[in-house]
Amino acid sequence: MPITTVGYHISSWEAIDLRNPNSTQWCPAMLTDGIPATLGAVGEPYLYAFPKPRAFFSEPYKGVCLVEAFYHTKPFNSWQLILIGDPLYRPFKKP
């Protein structure tokens, strides 16, 4: 059975070593462990730049794809946050 989850970790600089196979940062480590999608920061975005978890995770339950959930719930366009995964990923797609 495939993993149907999205990793969410509020921390700075957790996505700067994506290409380093030995990285222990959140994003590369979760991707190595098989998580299908995550979001992370490549700098210091400050807490208010992250999507609110309750709003972000309620979107996929409605059948919204990953990129739409991220876009709808992020407070503003930030050059510090990245979304990693298939943008059309729908972990809870409605039939």
Wavefront OBJ file of the C-alpha trace (Angstrom):
o trace
v 0.000 0.000 0.000
v 1.489 3.393 -0.932
v 2.128 6.014 1.693
v -0.557 8.681 1.568
v 0.841 11.506 3.571
v 2.471 14.893 3.354
v 5.346 15.792 5.658
v 5.026 19.107 7.438
v 7.733 20.417 9.725
v 8.012 24.044 10.823
v 11.719 24.767 10.860
v 14.166 26.927 8.977
v 16.726 25.661 6.474
v 15.303 22.127 6.278
v 15.300 22.022 2.464
v 18.731 23.367 1.543
v 20.492 19.997 1.145
v 18.013 18.200 -1.100
v 20.737 16.789 -3.360
v 22.993 15.608 -0.525
v 22.351 11.858 -0.008
v 23.842 12.052 3.513
v 21.750 14.987 4.692
v 19.866 14.592 7.966
v 17.714 17.638 7.405
v 13.944 17.124 7.455
v 13.091 17.339 3.753
v 15.848 15.171 2.246
v 15.596 12.631 5.080
v 11.824 12.278 4.688
v 12.122 11.915 0.913
v 14.815 9.263 1.362
v 12.511 7.427 3.773
v 9.777 7.380 1.126
v 7.412 10.197 1.995
v 5.668 11.299 -1.233
v 5.543 15.023 -0.472
v 6.748 17.637 1.970
v 7.349 21.327 2.273
v 10.354 23.059 3.680
v 12.339 26.234 3.988
v 15.545 27.117 2.197
v 16.166 30.067 4.510
v 14.535 31.796 7.442
v 10.915 32.401 6.431
v 9.689 33.030 9.998
v 6.705 31.236 11.426
v 4.088 33.445 9.792
v 5.238 32.412 6.286
v 4.233 28.762 6.707
v 0.715 27.644 5.798
v -1.383 27.120 8.910
v -1.406 23.317 9.450
v -5.154 23.048 10.104
v -5.999 24.935 6.909
v -3.315 23.193 4.841
v -4.317 19.658 5.819
v -8.047 20.272 5.508
v -7.607 21.007 1.783
v -6.525 17.474 0.730
v -9.457 15.992 2.685
v -11.705 18.026 0.396
v -10.033 16.373 -2.617
v -7.828 19.357 -3.488
v -4.430 18.564 -5.009
v -1.193 19.326 -3.198
v -0.199 22.461 -5.086
v -3.665 23.980 -4.686
v -3.635 23.237 -0.946
v -0.247 24.945 -0.652
v -1.304 27.917 -2.763
v -4.643 28.406 -0.997
v -3.192 28.320 2.512
v 0.174 30.055 2.385
v -0.069 33.569 3.797
v 1.955 35.128 0.969
v 4.321 34.164 -1.815
v 7.598 33.429 -0.103
v 10.907 32.843 -1.767
v 11.907 30.869 1.341
v 9.423 27.963 1.192
v 9.288 25.154 -1.331
v 6.805 22.393 -1.948
v 8.376 19.064 -2.892
v 6.359 16.332 -4.542
v 3.933 15.765 -7.365
v 1.907 18.992 -7.496
v -1.177 17.039 -8.597
v -0.858 14.529 -5.729
v -4.252 13.951 -4.093
v -3.840 11.703 -1.055
v -7.589 11.704 -0.363
v -9.046 12.010 -3.838
v -12.791 11.717 -3.833
v -14.243 9.110 -6.214
l 1 2 3 4 5 6 7 8 9 10 11 12 13 14 15 16 17 18 19 20 21 22 23 24 25 26 27 28 29 30 31 32 33 34 35 36 37 38 39 40 41 42 43 44 45 46 47 48 49 50 51 52 53 54 55 56 57 58 59 60 61 62 63 64 65 66 67 68 69 70 71 72 73 74 75 76 77 78 79 80 81 82 83 84 85 86 87 88 89 90 91 92 93 94 95
